[in-house]
């Protein structure tokens, strides 16, 4: 059963939040999508399709493809737009599409789960397109992951007048703002779960000899701190039902 994040539990600027312990982002989303038809938004990864990456690199689309009954990727990158679609080495297809214009793609594919991995921080009208998706495929499971504005790394960087943010991000969410956003979709039976810092993102940025130091820093400092103080976690996973629970699950 989902933990319902109700307004009464997050009202007030200093209300104690019902925050869960952090998880591994990839493993958690994989489990939610096991055996399902998945519409994977923002699926294209040029480091996987066009050029190599560090051996530790993890690609969510690839991990979902391993467990899905069927999967269709959607992406608005220029590389996909050029041909209209690309076939990956996984045997999956990624088609060109804008999140603001998903209605037909979603209606034709009929997904069990829509996944938006590290995407909602890039889109100018996130509330608008998720609402339209809820109209197109009501009762579908929605899973989104996004960086956390109060992450341990950002808190530390703030002391040095810096911030960990991709140049393409136009907003960043905290637990409360993400809850507010999804309550206005509405996303029914919404649940927010923090996820740990993914150290594979850093291995390619340091010399090979420094890789053990990255691993130890994560295991001995970052991960324990995030476990003890979940609001310092690297990011957040939000999940729930678009517009309402499917009839097969009832309404209670």
N, C-alpha and C positions, 0 to 999 in steps of 0.2 A: 504494500500500500504506500501511496505517496504521503509525504508530510505536507499538510496544507499550510502554506504561509499566508496567514490571514492578516488583514489590515490591523486588527487589534494587537497583533504580536509585534508590529513594527511601527505603531503610531508613536509620535513624540520624538524629539531630536536625540534624546539620550536613553531611549528604551533599550534594554538588553536584547540582543538579537539571538534568534534560535539557530545559531551557526553550527554546522556539522564539521566533523573532522575532514581534512583534505584527502583527496584521492589522486591516483595517477590519471591524468586526463584521457589518455588514449585507451587504457584498459577500461575505464569507466564508461566511455561512450561506446566502445566495442560491445560491452555487455548489454547496454540498452538496445543495441541494434541487432543482436544475435538472431539470425534466421528471418530478418525482416526485409521488406522492399524499402530501399533507402534512396531518398533524393538528397544528394550531397551538394550543398551550396558552397561556392568558392573552392571547388575541388582541385583546380589546376595548380600545380606546383612546378615551376620551370626548372627547379633544381632536380626534379625527378624525371621530367619529360625531355628536357633539352640538354642538361648537363649534369655531371656528377656532383655528389655531395659527400660529406664525411660519412664513413661507414656506420656511425652511430645515429645518423639522421632518421627521424621517424616521420612518415607521411600518413596523416589520418585517413585519407582516401584509400591508401593501400591496406591499412589495417581493417577498415570497414569492409573492403572488398573480400577479405578472407572469411568473414562471418556472415555476410549478407546473403539472403535468398536471391536478391537482384539489387543492382545499384546503378544509378544514373547520376553523373556529375554535371553540375552547371557552373559556368564561370564566364565573367565578362572581360577577361584579359584579351588584349589585342591578338595574341597568338591563336586563341581559339576563334576569335571573330574573323580572322583571315580566311579560315576554311569552313567555319560554321560548326565544326566538331573535331575532336582529336581522339584517336584510339591510343590507349596507354599500353605499356608492356604487360599490364595486368590482365589485359583482355577486356577492360572496361571502356566505356564511352563517356567523354565529357563534351557537352554541347554548349554552344554559346547562348547566354541569356542574362538578362538584367534582373536583379531581385525585385525591381519595381514592376516587372512584366512576367511574373512566373505563373499566372493563372492557367494558361493553356498547357504549359509543360507539366505542371502539377496535376491538372485534371486528367491529362492523357496517361501519365505514368502511374497515377493512383498509389502514392507511397504509403507505407505504414508509418514511416518515420521521416521527418525532414531534419537534416543536420546542418547547422550553420556554424562551422568551426572557425573561430577567430575572425568573424566577419562583421558582426553588428557594430563594432567600433569604427568601421570604415564607411558605413552607409549614412547619407544625410537625412533620410527619413525612415529610420528603422521601425518606428511605431506604425507608420503608414503601410510599409510593405508586409510586415508580419500580420497586420490586420487583414490586408487583402488576401494573404495566404490562408488565413483562418476562414475566410469566406469561400475560397476556392476548394479547400479540402478540410472542411470542419470535422472535428473528432480525430484528427491525425496527431500523432505524437510529435512534439517539437523539442529539439535539443540544440542549445546554443552554448558555445564557450566563448569567453572574452577575458582579456586581462583585467586585473583588479587594481583599482586606483590606489588602494591602501596597502599594496604589496610591500613586503619587507625590503625588497630592492629599491623601490621608489622612496620609501621612508628614509633609507640610508642615503640615497642619492640627493634627496632634498636638502640634507645637511651640507652638501657640497654645491648647492645651487644647480643641480642637474635633475633630469627626469628620464626615465626609461620609457620612451614612446616611439613607435614607428612613425616616420614622416607622413604616412597616409592616414593615420588615425585622426578622426575629427571629433571624437568623444571617448571618454573612458568611464567605466561604470564601477560603482561600489556596490556592496550587498544591497543597501537600501534603494539606490537609484535603479538597479536592475530589477528589484522586486516591484518598484513603482511602475516602471516601463511595462513589465509583463502583466501586471494587474489591469492595465488599460487596453490590452489586446482584445479580449482577456485570454490569459493562459490559465486554464482550469487545473486545479490541484498542483499548482506550481511548487517546485522544490529547487532550492539553490544549494549547490555543493561546491566548496572551494577545491582547487586543484593545486598540486605541488609545482614548484619550479622545475622545469625540464632541463636537466643539465646537458642534454645532447645539443641544445642550442648554442652552447658555449665552446664545445670541444674544438670546432673548426677555427675558432678565433685565437687559440693559444698554440704555442709550439707543442709538438708531440710529447716532449719530456714533461710538460706542465699538466698534462691530462690527469695524472693521479691526484694532483692538488685540487683540481676542479671537483673530482669525485669526492675527495675527503671533505672539502668545504661544504658540499651539498649534504653529505651524509651526517656530518658532525655538527654543522651549524644551521644551514638553511632548513633542512627537513625537520629536525626537532623543534626549531623555533616556530615553523608553520603549524606543526601538530599541536603545540601548546597554545598558540595564538592564531587561530584559523583566519581571522580577518587580515593577517599579514601574508596570506597565501598569494601565490603568483597570479592566479586567475579564478574564475567562477564558471561553473556549469549550471545552466538553468534548464529545467525540463518540465513538461506538462502537456496538456491537451489543447490544441488550437480551437478556441471557441466553445468547447464543451467536451465532455467524455463521450466516447462512442457508445451507441445504444447497447452493444454487447456487454458493456461493463456496468450499465445502470446509471442512475443519476445521484445516488447517495454517496 
